[in-house]
Amino acid sequence: MPEFSALVDLIDKQGWEELINVFKDLTIFQTWSYGAIRWGEEQLSHLILKKDNVIIAAAQLRIIKLPFLNKGIAYLPWGPLWHTDNGNNEENLKQMLIALKQEYVVKRKLYLRILPHDIKVENSKLEDIYKSVGFRWSKSPYNTIILDLRSTLDEIKNNFTRSWRKALNSSLKKNISYIQGSSQEIFDQFHDLYNDMLYRKKFVPGVSVQDFMSLQQQLPEHLKMQCIIFKHEGMPVSGIIGSCLGFRGMGLLAAAGSEGLKLRLNASNLLHWTWLQLLKGKGADFYDLNGIDEKKNPKGYFFKKGMGGQEVTHIGRFDLYNSFSSLLVVKCSDWLRELLKAFNYVKVHSTFLFKKNSSNE
C-alpha cells in the first residue's frame, strides 16, 4: 500500500516557487508571489502531499479569520495542483482532498472552499471524487473559451470566423510592429494603454492592473508574465499581459488604445494571433481566453468566440465545513463582497460621469 503524508506550512517562498513548476496544471494564481500581492503573506497557507516520499500534489490557500473568534474560511483558488508528467492519478487527487479536509476543516475548524482549475468534460469522475470526501458542489462561476494549440497554425486560423480572419488579415497588411518581453518598461507601456481603455469604456475591472505590475516585480524569472505591445508608427495601440505556465497558457489583461481604434487597425486581432503563437512556441497545449460573460460583456464575448475555440466551464465550486459558526462567517462574507462590488461599480461610474461633466463645462 502506498504511504501518503502531508506537509503543512513547512516551505518558504523560494522553495514553493521552485516546487510548483513540476505541475502541468500550474497557473499564476497558485504562485506565492500572487498570493502575497493579493492577500498578504500572513494569510497564506501551503500544503504539500507526498506519496512514498514523492511530491504528488500541492495547494496554496488563503486563510481568513475573524479576530478573536478563530473562525473563518480556507480558500483554494485554481487548485489543488495534481497533474504531473507521471500521470493524473485520481486516487492522488482524492488523497489530497482528504489531507485538505483533515488540516483545514477538522483540525482548524475552518470553512473550506475550493475552485479547481479542472475543466468540465463528459464522463469525468472528478466531481464524484470531491463529493466522496464530503464536499458540496455548486456551479462554477468561471466560463471561458479555450483554443487547442496542438493543431497547426493554419488549422487554428481556419477555425476563426470569416469576419475575425478578415480583420486579422487586414491588420497583417498594415504598418504594425510589436515588442515582447517581461521588462518593467514594457509593462509601463501596457499600464498606460489599460488606463486609457478603462476611461474610454467606463469599465469596472475585477482585478487591479497595479497588482499585476507589483506581481511581476516579485515573481522569479521562470514564473514571470510576458507582455506584448503593438505599435503603429511608434505609438502603442494595443497590448496583452499573460502567463505561459503549465499546459494551459492564458491572457490575463488586454487593452486597446483609443488611437488604434480611431485608425481601425484591428490590432486586437493581431495581438491575440501573436500571443497564441508565443504560447504554442513555449509548449502550451491550450490557450485560455480568460473568461467570458455574454450578458455583462457581449462585445468581448463575441470577439473571443470568433477565434473558434470551445466554450467550457470549470468543474464547479466545492465547499466543506463542520462548524456552523464558520458557515455563518462565510455567508456574511459572500453577502458583503457582493455589496462591495455593487458599491464600487456605482462609485467608479459616478467618477466617470463627474469627469465627463467637468470636461464639458
Protein Blocks (a to p, Z undefined) as FASTA:
>chain_A
ZZddddehiacfklmmmmmmmpmkbcfklgfklmmmmnopklgccddddeehiafbdcdd
dddddehklpacdddehiacfbdfkopafklmmmmmmmmmmmmmmmnopacddddfbdcd
ehiaklmmmmmnopacdddfbdcddddfkbcfklmmmmpcfklmmmmmmmmmpccddddd
jbfklmmmmmmmmmmmmmmnopacfbdfklmmmmmmmpcfklpccdddddeehiafbdcd
ddfehjbdcdfbdcddfklmmnonolmmmmmmmmmmmmmmnopabdceeiaafklmmmlm
mmmmmnopacdddfbdcdddfbfklmmmmmmmmmmmmmmmmmmmmmmmmmmmmmmmmmmZ
Z
